[in-house]
Amino acid sequence: MIGAEIVLLSVSVAVAWAAPQPDTPPVYGYNPPPRPTYNQPGMPFEFAYAVKDYSGNDYAHEQKSDGKVTSGSYHVALPDGRIETVTFDADDYGGYVAEVSYEGEDKHPAPAPYHPVPAPYHPTPAPYHPTPAPYNTTPAPYHTTPAPDHPTPAPYPPTPEPYHPPPTYA
């Protein structure tokens, strides 16, 4: 009898083990679309723009790509009066390689002379010490009767006793 139980247990374990197991746990609810792959060849492109106006904005960017290597440059006017120019190349193997150069001379205005402004004089006001009210030892009167223009309210009705049914004997 024990041998039959062992055989039955072995068979049930083997069936459970042989059942197909999912590769991933089940997902309930929203299934997002699969992520796109970016193993596509690059597309050639070329663009350029520039801005120089009366307010001092001076910047430009030009860039081109043959689908494998991207190269270009950009420049920007810095607050100290110089022009910063960055020339770069980028590809899948060498990464982003940039060369930075500056044109012009940095101009820093001389600092304004320091003239401390004295603080205005405000005399300290006299401290405030209020005089405490005298302690009254006579308690306030306690009125047990209502005022004559208000009638005495009616008393609450008595609370009824809870109902208990008579015992039944079977």
C-alpha positions as CSV (number, residue, x, y, z in Angstrom):
1,M,0.0,0.0,0.0
2,I,2.8,2.4,0.8
3,G,4.5,1.6,-2.5
4,A,1.3,2.7,-4.4
5,E,1.2,6.0,-2.5
6,I,4.9,6.7,-3.4
7,V,4.2,5.9,-7.0
8,L,1.1,8.1,-7.1
9,L,3.1,11.0,-5.4
10,S,6.0,10.5,-7.9
11,V,3.6,10.6,-10.9
12,S,1.8,13.8,-9.7
13,V,5.2,15.5,-9.1
14,A,6.4,14.5,-12.6
15,V,3.2,15.8,-14.2
16,A,3.5,19.1,-12.3
17,W,7.2,19.4,-13.3
18,A,6.4,18.6,-17.0
19,A,3.7,21.3,-17.2
20,P,4.8,24.2,-19.4
21,Q,6.2,27.1,-17.4
22,P,5.8,30.7,-18.7
23,D,8.9,32.5,-19.6
24,T,7.7,35.7,-17.9
25,P,5.2,36.2,-15.2
26,P,1.7,37.2,-16.3
27,V,1.1,40.9,-16.8
28,Y,-2.3,42.2,-15.9
29,G,-3.8,45.4,-17.2
30,Y,-1.9,47.6,-19.7
31,N,0.8,46.1,-21.9
32,P,3.1,48.7,-23.3
33,P,4.3,48.3,-26.8
34,P,7.8,46.8,-27.2
35,R,10.7,49.1,-27.1
36,P,12.0,50.2,-30.5
37,T,15.4,49.1,-31.6
38,Y,17.9,51.7,-32.8
39,N,20.2,49.4,-34.9
40,Q,19.1,51.3,-38.0
41,P,21.7,53.0,-40.2
42,G,21.9,56.8,-39.7
43,M,20.4,59.2,-42.3
44,P,22.5,61.9,-43.8
45,F,21.5,65.5,-42.9
46,E,22.8,69.0,-42.8
47,F,21.6,72.2,-41.2
48,A,22.8,75.6,-40.0
49,Y,21.4,78.7,-38.3
50,A,22.8,81.9,-36.8
51,V,21.5,84.8,-34.7
52,K,23.1,88.2,-34.1
53,D,21.0,91.1,-33.0
54,Y,21.2,94.5,-31.3
55,S,20.8,93.1,-27.8
56,G,24.1,91.3,-27.9
57,N,22.8,87.8,-28.8
58,D,25.4,86.2,-31.0
59,Y,25.2,82.5,-31.6
60,A,25.3,80.0,-34.4
61,H,25.2,76.3,-35.1
62,E,26.0,74.2,-38.1
63,Q,26.1,70.4,-38.3
64,K,26.2,67.7,-41.0
65,S,26.2,63.9,-41.1
66,D,26.9,61.3,-43.7
67,G,24.9,58.7,-41.7
68,K,27.9,57.4,-39.8
69,V,30.0,60.4,-38.7
70,T,28.4,63.7,-37.5
71,S,30.5,66.9,-37.4
72,G,29.9,70.5,-36.9
73,S,30.5,73.6,-34.8
74,Y,28.7,76.2,-32.8
75,H,29.6,79.5,-31.2
76,V,28.1,81.7,-28.5
77,A,28.9,85.1,-27.1
78,L,30.0,84.9,-23.5
79,P,29.1,87.6,-20.9
80,D,32.7,88.6,-20.6
81,G,32.9,89.7,-24.3
82,R,34.6,86.6,-25.7
83,I,33.2,84.3,-28.4
84,E,33.4,80.6,-27.5
85,T,33.6,78.2,-30.5
86,V,33.2,74.5,-30.2
87,T,34.1,72.2,-33.2
88,F,33.1,68.6,-32.8
89,D,33.0,65.1,-34.4
90,A,30.9,62.2,-33.2
91,D,30.5,58.6,-34.3
92,D,29.7,55.2,-32.8
93,Y,33.3,54.3,-32.2
94,G,35.1,57.5,-31.1
95,G,32.2,59.1,-29.3
96,Y,31.9,62.8,-29.0
97,V,35.2,64.6,-29.5
98,A,35.2,68.4,-29.2
99,E,37.7,71.2,-29.5
100,V,36.9,74.5,-27.7
101,S,38.5,77.8,-28.6
102,Y,37.9,81.5,-27.6
103,E,38.1,84.7,-29.6
104,G,38.6,88.1,-28.1
105,E,39.7,89.3,-24.7
106,D,37.7,89.0,-21.5
107,K,36.5,92.3,-20.3
108,H,35.6,92.7,-16.6
109,P,34.4,96.1,-15.6
110,A,36.2,97.6,-12.6
111,P,34.2,97.1,-9.4
112,A,32.3,100.1,-8.2
113,P,34.0,101.8,-5.2
114,Y,32.7,100.7,-1.9
115,H,30.9,103.4,0.1
116,P,29.1,102.0,3.1
117,V,25.8,103.7,3.9
118,P,25.4,104.3,7.6
119,A,22.3,102.7,9.1
120,P,19.6,105.3,10.0
121,Y,19.3,106.1,13.7
122,H,16.2,104.8,15.4
123,P,16.2,105.2,19.2
124,T,15.1,102.2,21.1
125,P,11.5,102.6,22.5
126,A,11.0,102.4,26.2
127,P,9.9,98.9,27.3
128,Y,6.2,98.4,27.9
129,H,5.2,97.2,31.3
130,P,1.4,97.0,31.7
131,T,0.0,97.5,35.2
132,P,-1.7,94.2,36.2
133,A,-5.4,94.4,37.2
134,P,-6.0,94.1,40.9
135,Y,-6.8,90.6,42.1
136,N,-10.5,90.3,43.0
137,T,-11.1,87.9,45.9
138,T,-14.9,88.0,45.6
139,P,-16.3,85.3,43.3
140,A,-18.8,86.2,40.7
141,P,-22.4,85.5,41.8
142,Y,-23.9,82.1,40.9
143,H,-27.5,82.3,39.7
144,T,-29.6,79.3,40.4
145,T,-32.9,80.7,39.2
146,P,-33.6,81.8,35.6
147,A,-34.1,85.4,34.8
148,P,-37.8,86.5,35.4
149,D,-38.4,87.1,31.7
150,H,-37.4,83.5,30.8
151,P,-39.8,80.6,31.9
152,T,-38.4,77.5,33.4
153,P,-38.0,74.8,30.8
154,A,-40.1,71.7,31.1
155,P,-38.2,68.7,32.6
156,Y,-37.2,65.9,30.3
157,P,-39.7,62.9,30.1
158,P,-38.6,59.9,32.1
159,T,-36.6,57.3,30.3
160,P,-38.7,54.2,29.7
161,E,-37.5,50.8,30.9
162,P,-36.1,48.5,28.3
163,Y,-38.5,45.8,27.1
164,H,-37.7,42.3,28.2
165,P,-40.0,39.5,26.9
166,P,-41.2,37.0,29.4
167,P,-39.2,33.8,29.4
168,T,-40.6,30.9,27.5
169,Y,-40.3,27.3,28.8
170,A,-40.4,24.5,26.5
